[in-house]
Amino acid sequence: MAHLLSTSCSLKITSCRKPYSKQLNESSNAFPAYFSLKITKDLYCPFGSLVVQRGKQQRICTVRATTLPVDQEAPTQPGSGFHQNSNGPSPPKRVMVIGGDGYCGWATALHLSNKNYEVAIVDNLVRRLFDHQLGLDSLTPISSIHNRIRRWKSLTGKSIQLYIGDICDFEFLSESFKSFEPDAVVHFGEQRSAPYSMIDRSRAVFTQHNNVIGTLNVLFAIKEFREQCHLVKLGTMGEYGTPNIDIEEGYITITHNGRTDTLPYPKQASSFYHLSKVHDSNNIAFTCKAWGIRATDLNQGVVYGVRTDETEMHEELCNRFDYDGVFGTALNRFCVQAAVGHPLTVYGKGGQTRGYLDIRDTVQCVELAIANPAQRGEFRVFNQFTEQFSVNDLATLVTKAGKKLGLDVQTISVPNPRVEAEEHYYNAKHTKLIELGLKPHLLSDSLLDSLLNFAIKFKDRVDTKQIMPSVSWRKIGAKPKTVSA
C-alpha cells in the first residue's frame, strides 16, 4: 500500500523469498548490497530486473518505491477543485496524474494542486533514465521528484502524494488506485517521442508495450476499482496525419452510397510512437462502449514554453526544457539554437504544418476536461491546440524576435530524417475546449522574447552536439544502438 510523501522514503521489495522492507533517509545507506540491472534480450526495458547481490547469493526482485505518511493538513479554502452542494463545499476532487514527473505532467500536477484538487503523482521516473542512456540533459536543471514535492509543500502547504512504480505492473497500479481512490486520472505516462520510437527495434517495441499495455492497465484498474472515474488521456494530433481534407475533432460524418454515419476520423500515424497513440484511442473507445467508462481523449498539438504560474514560484519547481533532436519540440529547439548562435534547423522544405500551444494552455485544457467530465460510456475527443504554424513560420518568427535582442539568427535546411509530407494542406478544428472556456495564450512577440531570454540565461548548459537530428525513419534497424554524441 502506498502512502503520502514525507522527507524520507521506503523501498518495498517483493520476491519469491521473504520480503525485505526498510526505511531509508536520504543520507543513509539502507542496502549494503550493490545493485545491477539485468536487461532482457527481446524487449528493451529501461529498468530491467533489479538484482540484489549479497556475496554469492543472487535474487531477482521487483522494487516498488513508495512514500511515508505525513500529518493531516488543515483544510484549504475552496477553489475550482471544490463542488458546492446544499450542505456546503464537498471535498476536492482526487486526481491521479500518471507521468507527473514529466514535462506536461509536472506542470499539470502543480496547477491542479494549486486549484485545490487533491493530487497524486504516479511515475516510474523512466524519462530521467532516457537522458542518461542517450547522453542528453534538460536545458534547465531539474530537481528530483521528491525535492520538487517537498518544495511545493513548503511554499503552499499543499501535499502531493507520490507513487513510484510502473503502470505496466498491474499489481502496483491496483494498489495505487485502491490507496488513492481517484475521481479522475490524467494519463501522461507514455513514452512521448516519435524519434525515440524510431531509434531501433527495441525502442519501438518498448514504446508500444509501455504505451498500449500501460493504458490497458489503467482501463482495467478503472473498471475494477473506480468505475465512476473519468479518464483524461493525452493523445496527439499526430494520430490524424496530414490529410487533404479538414481534420475534425475525433469524428467525421460520411455519406457513402446514399447512407450516412458518423465514424471515428481516419488515422494516418507517422511513427511507432504515433501508432501506439492510435491503438490507445481504439482501446479506450471500445471500453467506453463495452464497460461504460467515461473518457476524454486530448489530441494535443506541439507544446512550447516552460513557465507556468506554479513553476515560477521557486527554482526547484522549474520544469524540464528539451532542445535535443530526440525529445525537443520545434519552437523550443529553435529558441535554443538562436541563443547559442547555431542556425535554425529546418527539416527539408519546412512546410510541415501542425497545431501548437503554450504549456500554460495545456494545464488549462486538462483542468477544463476534469471540471466538465464525460458521461458514462462517452468517449470524447478534443483537439488541444490554439494556433497552426509551419516550421518555416516558426523559423521566421524566431529570426525576427532574435534580431530585436541583437542575435544573428540564420536558418539552414537539413535533410528531413522523417518520412512525411513537407508541403501539404492542414486545417484542424479545435472549438470544443474554447466552448468549455479555454482562454488561449497566443504566440506573441513578448512571449518569444521571453523564451529567447530564457534560452540565453541557460545557454552555458547547451550541448551543441545534441542539436542536429540523429534518428532516421528510413535507417531504423533491428540492432540496439546509441544515438551518437
N, C-alpha and C positions, 0 to 999 in steps of 0.2 A: 504494500500500500504506500503510495507516495504522499508526501505531506507538504507543508508550507516551507518557504525559504527562511533560513537563518544564516548566520555568519559561518556556519560550518556545514559540512555535507557528509553523508554516509554513502558507502558503496555496498549494495546488496548483491552478493554473488551466489548464483544457484548453479549446482552441478549435480552429477549423479551421486555425489557423496554429501556429507553433512554441510549445510550452508555455512558460509563464513560471512559475518557481518561485523563491522567495526566502525565507530565514529571516527572521522578524521578532521583535524583542523588544518588550515592552510599551511601552517608552519611545521606540522608533524609528518612523520613518515609511517603510515599505518601498515604498509606492506614491506617487510624486509626482503621479500622475494622480488625478482625483477620480472618485467612483462615483455612478451614478444608477440608479434602479430602473425597469425597463420593465414595465408591467402589461398583460397581455393583456385584450382586451375581453370575451371569452366566459367566462373562468374566473378567478374571484378567486384570485390567487396571492400569498401574503404576501411572498415574496421577489422574484417576477418574474424577469427575467433581468438579470444584472449586466452593465453596460456600462462598459468601460474606455475613457476618452476621453483621447487624447493629441493635443492640438492639434485638427486637423480629422478625424483618423482615429478611427473607432469600430469596436469589435469586440465582438460579443456572446459572452460566455464563460460557462462553468459553473464555479462555485467550489466546491471541496471543501476544507474546512479539516481538517487532520489534526494530530497531535501528534508530538513528537520522542521518541526513545528515551531511557530512563534506565537507570542501572546495575541489574544484577540484585540483588534483595533477598535477605537472609538468610532461610532457611526459617523459617516461622512454626510455632507449636505446633499440633498437630492440634485441630480443633474440629468443629462439626457439619458443616462442609463436607468433611471427610475421610471416606473409607470404608476400613475395615480389610480386609486380606487376609492370607494366610499369610506374605507377605513384608514385613509391616509396613504402615504407612499409605500409601495411594496419594495422588497429588497432589490438591489440592482441585478440586472441580468448577468448570468455567468457565461463568459465567452472563453472558449479554448482556442488559442492561436497556435496552430501547428506550423512549425517553421518560424517561430517567433524570434529566433536569433539572426535571421537573415535580413536582407536589405528592406524589403517591403514589410516583412513580418514584425521586425523590431519597431519600426515607426508606427505600425498599426497597433501593436500591443500597448505602447505608451499612450497613444491617442485615446484608445478605449478606456484605459485605466484613468486617464485624466478626466474622462467624461463620466466617471463613477460606475463603470461596469466592473464587475469582479472578473479578473483576467488570470488565466493560467497559460503559460508557455510550455509547449511540448516540442522538443528539438533533440536531435541526436548529434548536433554540432559538426556534422559532416562537411558543411560548407567551409569551415575553417580548415579542415583537413585537405580539401581540394587545393587550397592555396599552397599548403606545404608540399603536396605532391607535385604540383606544376611549377613551383618556384615563383608564385605570384604573391601580391600583397595589396591590401586596400591603400588607396591614396591617403586616407585618414587613418591614424592609429585608433584601433577599436579595442575597448576593454573586454575582459571576459564576461560571459553572460552573468556570472554570479556577482561580479563587481557592478555591472550595469544595474542589476535589480536592487542591490544594496543602496546604490547611489539614488535611485528613483525613490526608494522608501525614505531615505534620509531627507530628501528635498520636499517630498509631497505628503509623507505619512501613509502612502498607499502601498499595499502589498501586492506583488505579482507572484503567483505560485509558479513553481518550476518543476517540470517532469522531464528528466533527461533519459532518452531512450529512442528506439527505432519503431515507428508505427508499422513497419513490416513484421514486427514481432507482435502478434495479436494478443498474447498474454500481457505484455507491457501496456498496450493500448487499452485493453479491457480494464486493467487495474486503474489506469489514469481516468477513464470515463467514470468508473464506479466511485472513485475518490472525489473527483471534482464535480461531477454531475452537471455538465454544460447545458445551457439553454440554446447556445449557438456554437458552431465550430467554424472557424475561419481557417481554411486549408491552404497554407503557403508551402507545405512541407514536401516540395518536389525538387528534383534536380532541374534547374530552370534555364540552362544554357544550351542553345542549339549547337554551337561549336563544340562544347564538351561532349555532346552525344555523338559527334561525328569524328572524334579523335581516332577511335579504334573499336573493334568488335566488343571488347569487354566493357567499354564505357557506354556503348549503345545498349548492350544487354542490361547493364546496371541502371541506366536511365529508365528503360521501360519497366523493369522489375520494380524498382523503387517507386516510380510514379503510379503505375497501374495497380500493383498489389497494395501499396500503401493506401491508395484511395478506396480500393475494395474493402480493406480492413476498416477504414473509417465508416463506410456504409454499413458494414455488418455490426460495428460497435453501436451505431445509432439505432439500428433495428433491434438489437438485443437489449440495450441498456438505457437508451434515451430516445424513445420513438417520436417524441414531440420536438426533438432537437432540430434546429434549422441549420443546414449545411450551406455555408458560403464558400464556394470553391473558386480559386483563382485559375481561370482559363487563359487563353491567349487569342488575340486577333489573328495570329499566325495559323490558327485552325482553318480559316477560310481561304488562305492563299490570296491570289490576285486575279479574281475572275473578271471577265469583261462586262459584267453587269453590276448594279448596285448591291452592296452587301447589307442584308437586313440583320435584325437583331435576333439571331438564333433560328428563325423560322421563315419560310417563304411560301406564299400561296401560288400554286401552279394549276393551270388549266391544261389538260392533256387529253386529246381525243374526245373533247366535249365534257369531260369530268373535271371537277375542281377539288383540290385538297390542300391543306396546309401541312407542310412537311419540314423536317429539320433542314436547315440550309446546307447545301453540299459543301463538303470539306476537302481541301486540297493542301494537306500538310507538306512542309518542305524540309523536314529533318526528322530524325528518330525522336528527338525531343517533342516536336510539334505533333507527331503521330501519337505519342503517349498521351498528349492532351486530348486528342480526338477520341482515343479509347476511353479515357476518363469520362468525357461528356456522354458517350454512349452508355457506359455502365451506370452513371448517375441517372440518366433519363429512364433507363429500364427499371431501376429500383424505385424511382418515384412512382412509376406506373404499377409495379408489382407489389411494393410494400407500403406505399403511401408516404414515402419520405418526402420532406419539403426541402427544396434545394434551389439555390441561386448560383448560376454559373457566370462569373465575371470575366468576360473575354477582354483582357486588358491589353492596351497598346504598349508602346515602349515608354518606360518611365525615365525621367531625368530629375536631377536635383538631389540634394542630400539633407536639407534643413526642413524640419517641422517645428512647430511651436515647442514641442516637448524635447526634441533632441537638442534644441538651442539652450536648454536650461543649464547644462553642465557639460564639460568636455568628455566626461566619462559616459555620457549618453549619446555621443556622436555616432552617427550611422556610418556604415561602410560606403566606400566610393570606388567602384571598379572602373578601370580605364584600359585594361589589357584586351587582347584580341579574343579571349575566350569568354569572359564574363562581362566586359564593359559594353554599355549601350552607346548608340551613335553620338548623341549630344554630349554626354559626359566625356566620352573619349575625345571628341573634337576640342572641348574646352581645355582638357589636359594637354593635348598636343599643341594648342595655341600657346599655352602658358610656358611650355619648355622650348618653344621655337621649332617644333617638329611640324612638317607640312601635314595638313589635314588629309587623312587617307580615305578618299572616296573610292568605293568598290565599283569598278567598271564605269559605266556611263553615268551612274549617280541618279538615275530617275526612279529608283526604288522608293515607293511612297508608302507610308504607314501612318497609323494613328499614334499620337504622343500625349503624355500627360505628366504634370508635376507630381512629385511624390506626396505633396500635401493634398492633392486630389485623390490619390489612391486611398489614403486613410479616410477621407471624407466619404468616398464611394462605399467602402466597406461598412462604415457606420450607418449609412443610409440603408444598405441592404439588411443589416441586422435590425434596425429600428422598424423596418417595413417588411416583415418576413413573408416568405412564400406560404401558400396554403398547403394543407396536407395533400400529398400526391402531385403537387405542382413542380414542374421543372422550368424555372425562369432563366432566360439568357439576357444579360445586359452587355452591350458593347461599351467597355470602360476606357474612353479616351476623350480628349477635349478638342484636339486640333490635328490636322493632317499636314505632313511635310514630306517632301522628297529629301534624299540625302544631299542633293545639290542645294536645296533650300536651306538646310541646316548649315552647310559649309558657308554659304553666303552670309547668313545671319551672324555666325561666329566671326567671320572675317571682318564685318563692319563693326561689331562690338569690340573686337580686339584692337582695331585701329584707333578707336576712341581712348583706349588705355595705353597707346603707344607701342603695341605689339605689331611686329611684321608677320602677318599671317599669310602663309602660302597654302595652296591646295594642289595635291597630286592625285592622279588616277592610278590605282593599283589593280592588278589582276583580281577579279572577283573570285574569292575562294568558294563561294556558294553556287548552287545551281538554282537560278531564279531569273525572272524577267527583270531587265534593267530599265525598261521603259514600258509603262502599262497604264491602263485605266484603273482608278481607285476612288471609290466613293462609298464610304461605310456609314450607315445610320448609327446615331448614338443619342437618342432622345429620352430613353426611359429613366436614366439617372437624373437628367435635367428635370424631368417631370416630378421626381421624388424630392427635388430641392438642391441638387448639386450646384454650387457656385464656383465655377472654374477659376483657376489661376492660369491665365493665358501667358504664353511665352512672350515677354516684353523685353525692351532694351534694358530696363533696370534689372530684370531677372538674369539676363545674360551677363550683365556686368557683375552681378553678384556671383554667378557661377564661375566666371573667369577669375575674379579676385580670390575666390575660394581655392581654385586650382593653383593660382600663383602663390598663395600662402603656403601650400604644401608641396610645391614643385620640387623641393630637395628630396622628397620621398619617391619621385618618379623613377622607375626603371625603364629607360628608353628602349631596352631590348624587348620589352613586352608589348610595345605599341603596334608593331606590324602584325597582320594576320598570320597565324601559323597552322591553322587547321583547314584542310581542303576537303570539300564534299566528295570530289571525284577520286581522291587518293586514300580514302579511308581503307584500312586493311584489317586483317584478322589478328595480326600480332600486336600485343600491347606495346605502346610507345609513349615516350615522354615528350611533351612539347619542348622544342629546342629553346634554350635560353639565349 
